[in-house]
Amino acid sequence: MPQTSRRTAQPGDFYDLRTVTDPQISPDGKQVAYVVATSDREVDEMRIAVHVAPVDGKRPARRFTFGKRDHSPRWSPDGRYLAFVSDRGEKNQIFIAPLDGGEARQVTKAKFGVMSPAWSPDGARIAYTARTGDYKESKERKPAERAAPRVIRDLRYRLDGIGYFDVRRIHIFTVDVETGAETQITGGDWFDDQPSWSPDGKCIAFVSDRDRNRHQRHWRTDVWVVPSAGGRARKLTRGKGGAAYPAFSPDGRKVAFVGHENGDAGDKNTHLLVVPVAGGAPPRSLSASLDRPAFGFPAAAGRTFAWLPRGEGVLFLASDRGTIALFRAGVANGSVSKVLDGERQIDAFALTPDGQHVAFSAQWASEPAELYVTALGERARERNLSHANDDLRAQVEYAPTRRMSVRAPDGLEVESFVLFPPGYKRGRRYPLVLDIHGGPHGTHPFQFRMRFQSLAAAGYVVVMPNPRGSTGYGESFAAGCVRDWGGKDYEDLMATVDALVRRGVADPAQLYVQGYSYGGFMTTWVVGHTDRFRAGVIGAPAADEVSMFGTTDIPRFAIYEIGGTPWSNPDGYRKHSATTYLPNVKTPVLLMHHEGDLRCPISQAEEIFQGLKVMGKEVEFVRYPGGFHTFATHTPSQQVDGDERILAWYAAHAPARPRRTARPAAPRRARRSRTRTPVPA
């Protein structure tokens, strides 16, 4: 049969997209468990299931769980069972299922659900986290209790992606796998998270912020250790920054973690750090010489570093010029070398017990997520174990991604990633979409996005720059926008657009701009400083820095990025607020925002909409119910609707095609004469 040609991407393809994360290799190194997330179009929710594949790839992967949301697979030390978290009841609980077949068995009964399971080395217990506190669910409350006010005394009283805190606190528990007996290991008026066992099973490492000033700060955590039977916890780090995912060395003498000691500085690198369990020495960075941020802080969808079997080194992920690559750090000599790279982003990995092979999940702007395995050596062949997106890949032709570098006006090199429409023809000018990433200390490409693929399929060149302030290019580069939002970073973006116009790629009469979060701020800034874009899409912006400071869940962020408070630095806040320049806007603007956003509250978009509308400018406001700032909290239909609206908005503001002029009627044939009269031009 003749092979059918592939079509181009459409927003609705998001419903068929699969996301692969959290690989976990079995103790014998022969199997890997991982998580696949899919869209359930009928109920408009994401579904998550655990899959298992043989590492040698000789048999196809199989779906292992069949609940609505099953995740966090963890192998028992003997490899006979998989533990996982499932919402098969009212709350998330830990279940274990035998690998040789049989029903999954629930082992926890926590009132408010559980997270972060971790097997003890002997396989007798599982550590986990759960909420504690005298708290009644809404359905259990009497009318007067439901109407009671919430009294707030802490600066950190809510968090995007979670919501408003109540009297409950997260603590460490263990459960006996056979008897189901649950034991609370930690307690107190703080949050303990991410438990990890010592090799001898006597201690559990975890992260927590127990500082007396914890109610006035954000994203600060320390590494602690506590006896696994319960008792007094001991702090290993110095309270100067944040820590995530502690893991004991094979000999139990050190703990590695991803984090920093940078305080509120968002432009500084996160590091792979180690600290002695016995104490007496500060954390030591193993990745400092790399000048790249170690990946995984404050959260990740799987393990982002792992001790080598003999403890002589640690493998870790780090952002590097738009990619996320695998590196090796030597514990003794501090050497860092790249182990696995390529034009892709590796978001999690697992190491075989012998340290010879690695399974990893990876994606790129032109490639959906999949699970791969390879030997750790030069020119080793990689195998795709998951094949989760094979069907979609067979149907849809994805736009290719290319790197591009330009020089900013001050001579700084600025890198971008460009998606070209399928069938792109060199020498022909295309409409251009400038997409600006969030952060500001984020980076492009931001994983595989059907939005960008749909734009490219519709005939747009999509450029994704990494202006100064972006991570993955060194601390000096990342610091380039601090106290200068809308300054040199704006010039970097315009230099990128100018280069594509100058090279004959972009049509200067068909330029469009969009961005989310800080990208929403910068899009607002762009249309307030130039009229060269035909239309703009502003997503969840941080546009008015004064009101942003007063309404976001992370007010200290602005103190560092803008400099001081609105009272100590009023001119700086006004100068670097994109809303200051709304009277200059002539570009038609589409605003998109989720009502549940706590990071960049929807009032930011409301300010822009009402300001532009009162001034008689063209603006449209799309408010999505629910959600948070993070994309993972948005429903599938909202994702698709947003992509479709962007395409429609740009199409509605494309330059009008010149009307085809009717050909003039041929003059009546005159009587033949001896002299020919020429037809007028």
N, C-alpha and C positions, 0 to 999 in steps of 0.2 A: 504494500500500500504506500502511496506517496506520503511523505512527511508533511504535516500541516504546519504552515508558518505560524509563529507565535504572535500574539497580539501585544499591544502596549498596556501599561498598567492603568488601573482605574481606582478611584477611592474605595469602591466596594470590595476590592481585593483584600482589604484589611480583614474582612470576615474569614478569609481562608488562610491568613498568615499564621504561622506557628512560631512561638518563641521558645528557645531551648536554653536551659540554665542549670546551674547547681550540680555538676557532675560529681559522683562519689564512687570511688573504685573499691571493689570488694577486697577483703583481707588476703585472698589468694591471688589477687591481681588479674583475675580472669573475666570479671564482669564489671560493668559500670551502670549505676543507677543515675537517673537524671530527671528533670522536670520539663514537661511540655505544657505551655499555656496556649489555649485556643479560645476563639470567640463562639459563644452560643447565641446565634442571631435571634432565635425564637424568644428567649428570655432576656436578651440584651445584657449578658454578663460574661465575664471571663471564666473559663473552666481550666482547672489545673490537674494534671495527672502525673504519676510517677511511671517512668518507663525503665526497662532494663535491656542492655545490649551486651553481647560478648565482645571483649576487647579485641579478639582476633578477627572480628568481622565476618566469621564464617557462617553465622546465622543471622537472620534479620532481628532487629530490635522488637521487643514486645511491650505492650502496655501492661503494667503491673497492678495499678489501682484504678478503680472505677467510680470514685466519689466525685462530688462536684468540685471540691477544692482540696486536693491531696498534694502535699509538698514537704520539703525538708527531709528527703530520704537519708537514713543513716544506717550503715551496716552494723550488725552485731559483731563482736570481735571474732567469733568463730565462723562468720559468714553464712550462718544458717537462716538468719532473719533480717528483714528490713523493718526498721521503725520509721514511721512517717507521721506527719501531723495532718489531721483531717477534720472537716467541719460536718461530719456525718450526723452529729447530734446538734444541739443548739449552739454549742461552743466548740472551738478547736480542742481536740484531745490527741494524745499519742496513741497510735495503733501499732501493733507489730504483726507481720505476716511472714509465714515460712516460705522460703524460696522454692521448696519442692512441691508447693501446692497446699491449699487449705485456706480457710477463712481468716481474715484479719481480726485480731483481738484487741479490744480497747484496754489500755493499761492505766490511764489517768482519768480522774473524775473531778478536775478542778472546776470550781464554780464559775470562774470567769474565763476559762480557756487557758491554753498553754502555748509556748513558743520555744524555739531554740533547743531541740533535743540533742543530747550527747551521751553515748554509752560509756559506762565505766569500763576500764581495761579488762576486768574479769567477766563482763557481760551480765552481772547480777542486777545492776541498777542503771537507770537512765536519769541524768540530770536534765532539768528544764527550767524555764522561767514561767511564772504565773503572777497574776495580780492578787493582792491581798488587801483586806480592809473591810470595815463595816459599811457595806454599800448595798443598796437595794436597786434592782433593775426597775425600769420605768413601770412595768406592768405590776410590780409588787408594791408600789407606793400608793398611799392614800392621796386623795385630791389635794389636801393641804401640803403634803410632802412634795407633790409635783410642782406646786406653786411657790415653794420656798426659794429664796434668793440664793445665788452663788456668791459667796464672800471670797474675795481675792486679796491675797497678801503677798504673793510671790510674783516676780517679773516673768518667770517661766511658768505660766499657767495654762498654756495651750501649745500645740505643735502641729504644723501642717502635716497632713497624712494620718494624724491620730485624732486630733480634735482637742476639746477642753479636758484638762485633767480634773479628777475628782479626788476623793479621799483615798482611793486605792493606790498602792505602790507595787512595783514589779520586784519580785525577789526570786532567789534560787531555791529550787526544790529537788529532791530525788524521789524516785519511785522504785520499789522492789518489783522486778519484772514478774516474779512468780506469785507473790502474795498480793501485789497491788498496794502495799503500805506506802503512803506518801509522807515524806519528812521535809519540813521547811528548814533550810540551811541558813539563810540570811534574813534579816529583818531591819526595820527602821524607817525613818521618814525620808527615804531616797529611793532611787531606782537602780537595781542590780540586774545585769544583763550579760548575755553571751558566755555561758559557762563552758569550761574546758578542763578535762581531767588531767592530773599528773600521771606519769607512766605507772607509778605504783598504786594509784587509786586513792591515796591518802589525802590529797588536796584537790581543790577546784579553783582555777583562776577565773576571774570575771572582771567586768568593767563597771564602774560606778562613780558618781560624783557625790562624795560625802562631805565636801568642804562646807564650812559654816556660811560661806557666801554663795552657795549653790543656787539660792533663790534669785540671784541677781545676774546670772550669766547663762550662756548657751553653749552647747556642744563641748562641754568640758567633762572629761572622764579620766579616771585613773585605773591602772591595773591593780587588782587586789587578789589575794589568795586566802582561802578559808579551809579549815579541815572539812573533809567530805562528810563527816558525821555531825558537823555543826560545831560552832564555837566562835572565837574571836577572829575577825578578819584582819589581815595585815596589808598595808598599802605598799606597793613596790615602786610607784612613780611619784613625781614631784608636784602634781597639781598645776602644771604650767600650760597644759593644752588638752589634747584629747587622745583617746586610745580606743582601738577596736580589735575584736577577734583574737584575744590572747591565745597562745599555743605553747605548751611546754616543749623543750628540746627533748630528744630521745633519752638523754641521761637524767632528765628532770631538774637540771641545775639552772636552766635559764628559761625565760619566757620571751617569745617574740610577739610583736604586735604591730599593727599599722596605726600610725598616729603622728603627733607633732607636739612640740612644746612652744608653739607660736602665739599663744593667747588667742586674740580675736583676729589675727592677721590671716585673711583669706587668700592672699597672694603668695604665701610661703608654701614651699613644698611639704606635703605629707611624706613621712619616712617609714621605712622598715626598721624597727628598733628592737633591741634586745636589752633585757635587764636581768640581773642575777636574782634568783629566788631567795637566796639567803640575805639579800639586802646589802647595804654598805657601798653601793655604787649607783650612779645615775644611769638612766637609759642611754644606750649608745646606738647611733644610727649606723646601719650597714649600707645604706643607699645614698648617703650624702654626696659622695663623689660623682654620682650620676647626674645630679642637678635636674632631676625629673620627679614628679610626684608619684609616690607609691600609690597604687590603686586599691580602694576598698574602704576608705574612711569617708563618712561615718557609717556607711552601710554598703552591702554588696549582695548580689544574688548567688552566693556560693563562695568557696574558699579562694582567696586571692594571693596566698603565700603558703609554703609548706616546707618543713624541715627536711633536709636530705637524710637518708636512713641512719647514717653514722653521726649526724649532727655537725658535720664540718662546714656546712653551708645551708643557705635558705634560698629556695626559688620564690620569686615574687613577681607580680605584675606591676607595670608602671606605664603611665601615659607618656608617649613620645611622638611629638609632631603629628598629632591627629590619630595615631594608632595607639593600641594598648598591647605591649609586647611582654614576653616572659624573660626575666633576667635571673642571674645567679649571683648571690652575694656570699663572699667568704667570711666566716665568723672571725677567724683569727687575724687575717691580714686586711680586711676591708675592701678586697678587690671586687669589682662588679663587671660582669660580662653579659652580653645578650645571648640568650639561648634559643629563642623562638620569636620570629617577627613576621613581617609580611604586611601588605596593605589590608589590615583588618584590625578589629578590636577584640582581644581575648578578654572575656569578662569574668571567667572563673575556670579553675583547673583542679585536677586531682592527680596525684603521683602514685604510681604503683609501689608496693612495699619494697621492691628491690631498687627503686629509684631509676629504673631504666626507661620507663615509658610514662607518658603524660596524656591524660584525656582532658580535653578543654572545649568549652563552648565559645564560639566566635561569630562575628558578623561584621558587615561593612556597609557603606552607603549603597553599594550595588549588589550586596549579597545578604539574604536573610540568615538568621541564626541557625547554626547546626552544631552537632557534637562531633568532634574529631579525636583521633588518637594517633600518636606518633612516637617513635623512639627518640630519645634525647641524644642526637648525634648529627653530624653534618650530612646534609642531603638525604635525610631519612624521609621515607614515603609516608604521607598522611592518608588516613582512611576516614571517610565520613561514616559514622556509626548510626546516626539518627535518621537521615533522609526525611526529615519532617516536612520540608518544603519542596520536595521533588515534584509533586503534582503541580504546584503553583509555578515553579520554575519552568516546567515543561510547557505551560500555557502562555506565560508572560515573558516578554523580553524586557529586561531591566536596563535602565540607562547606565552607561559606563561612567566611572568617576576618574578624573585626572587631577593631578596636583598642578598648581600654578604659583609662582612667586612674583611679587612686584616690589618696587622700592617706594616707600612712603616719602612724602616731601622732605623729611629730615634725613633720608637715606636708610632708615631701618628696613630690613627685609621682612615682608609680611606674606605669609603663605595662605593659600586658599585651596578648596576642593571644588571642582566644577563637574556637575552632571550635565552631560550632553544628550539631547533628544536622540532616541534610536533613529538611525538613518541620517545622522548629522552630516551635512556637507560643508566641507571647508570652503571658505570664501563667501558663504552666504551669511547674512546678518540675521540673528534671531532675537525675539523678545527675551529680556533678561529679568530673572527674579533674584534679588539680593536677599539672602536669608542670614539673619544675625543671631548668633547663639546667646544663651542665657549665662548667668554667672554673677558678675562679669568674668569670673575666673573659671569658665567652662571651656569647651573646645569643640570644634567640628572635626569630622562628621559626628553627629549625634545618633549613633547606631543606624539601623536600617529603618527608614521612614517611608511609608507608602505615600505620604504627602508629597515628598520630594520626587518620588518616582512618577506620581500622577502628573505633577507639573511638567516634568521632562517629557512625559508621553503626550502632553497637550501641546508640545512644541516650544517650551521655554527652556532656555539654558538656565540652570540653577547654580549660583555661586555661593559657596559657604566659606567665608573668610575667617581666619583666626587673627583678629587685630590684637594689638598690644593689650595685655590683660588676660589673654588666653593662657591656659596651662599647657604643659608639655613642651615648652620651649625654654625653660629655665626660669629661675626666680626673678631675675632682672626684667625679663620680658613680661612676666605675669604682673609685676608691680607697675607696669607702664601706665595703667589707667587709674590707679589709686589717687584720690583727690583731684582727678582730672576727667571725670565722666563727661563724654561729649566733646573732648578736646582732641588729643592726638589719635585716639581710637576712631573718632569720626573721620579724620583725615585718612587713616588707613583704609577704611571702608570705601571712601570716595576714590582713593588711588586704585583700588581693586576694580571698581566699576570703570574708571577711566581707561585702565589697561585693556579690559575686554572690548571696550568701544574702539580703542586705538588699534587693536589687533584684528578688527573686522569681525569679531564674534557677536557682539551685542549691537542691537539697533538702538541708537541714542533716542529715538522717538518712542521706544517701547520698553521703558524701564519700570520695574515694580520693586517694592521693598516690603519685607515682613520680618517679624521677630517675636520671641516669647520671653517673658520675664525681663531680665536685663535687655534682651533683644527687643522686647516691647518698648522699654524705655528708649533704646537707641533708635527704633523706628519712629517713635514720636519726635525724637530729637532731629532725625533726618528730615522729616517733612516740615519741621519748624525752621530749618536752615537752608533748604533748597527746594526748588519747584521742578526739578528735572524728572521726578518719578510720576508716572501717570496715576498710580493708585498705591495705597499702602494697607497692610493688615497688621494691627497691633494686638498681640496676645498677652493677656495677664501682665500688664506693665508695672514697673516701679517708677512712675512718672513724676510725681510730686514728692520730693524727698522729705519735706516737712511732715506732710500727712502720712507718708510711708513710715517715717520714724515713729509716729504716734499710733499706728494701727497694725503694723506687721507683728508676727510672732517672734521676730529676731531683731529688736531695735538696736542692739549693739553693733549689728552689721553696718548700719549707716554711720555710726560714730567713727568706725575705722575707715570706711570707704570714702565718705564725704569729708570727714574731719571734724571732730567735736560734735556738739549738739546743735539743734536749731537756734538755741539762745546764745551759745558761745561763738557760733559761726553763721549768723543769719545770711550774710552775703554769699558764702559758699553754698549754702543750701538753695538759695534762690538761683544763683548762677548755674548750678548743676541740676536743676529741676527742668525736665523737658516741658512741663506745663507752662513755664514762664514764657515760652516762645509760641504758644498756640495762636496768638493773633497773626503770626506770619504764615500760618498754614493755608495753602491753596490746594493741596493734594487731597483727593477723596479718600476717606479713611473708613475702614471696617474694623470695629472693635470686637474681640471675642474673649470671654472671661467666664470662669466658673464661680458660682455664688458661694461655694464652700471654701474658696481659697483663703488660707490664713497667712501665707507667706507674702503674697502681693494682693491684698484684699481688693475685692471688686470695686470698692470706692475709688481706687485709682483709675479704673476705666470710666467710672461715672463722672469723675472730674473732667476727663477729656471730652466725653460725649456732651455733657451739658455745656461746657465751655465752647466747643465748636458749634453746637446747635444754636446757642444764643447769638453767636456771631454770624449766623447764617451760612455756615460752611457745610459741605457735603460730608455726612457722617452717618454710619449705621452701627447699631450696638446689638450684639448677639450675646444673651445671658444664658448660660447653661446651668440648670439646677444641680445641686449637689456637688460632688467632687472636691478635690483639694488642688493645690498647685501642681503636685506631681502627676505625671501623665498616667501612672498606673491606676489612679483612682477614677479615671474617666471611663464611661461605658463605651462599648464598641460603636453604638449608633452615634454617640457624640463625636468620636474620632472621625467617622465617615462623614457625618454632617459638616464638620469643620472643613475637611478637605474639599468637599463639594462646594461649599460656600466661597472658599478662596478662589477656586477655579472660575466660578461664576462672577465673582467680583472683578477679577482681572479681565475676563472676557467682556464684561459690561463697560469697561473703561479702556478698551483697546482703541487705537485710532480708527476712525471711520474709513472704510475702504472707498476709494474714489469711485463714484458712480460711472457706470459704463455709458458713454455718450452714444446716442443713437446715430447711426450713419445717416448723413443727409441723403434725401431722396435724389435719385438720379434725374438730371434735367430731362425734360421731354425732348425727344429727338426732333431736331429742326428739319425742315425740308432741306433736302440735299441742294447744296448750292455749289457753285464753282469755287467760292472762297471759304476756307475753314476758319471758324472763329475759335480761338483757344478758350478752354474752360477756365474760369477764374480760380485762382488758388484759394 
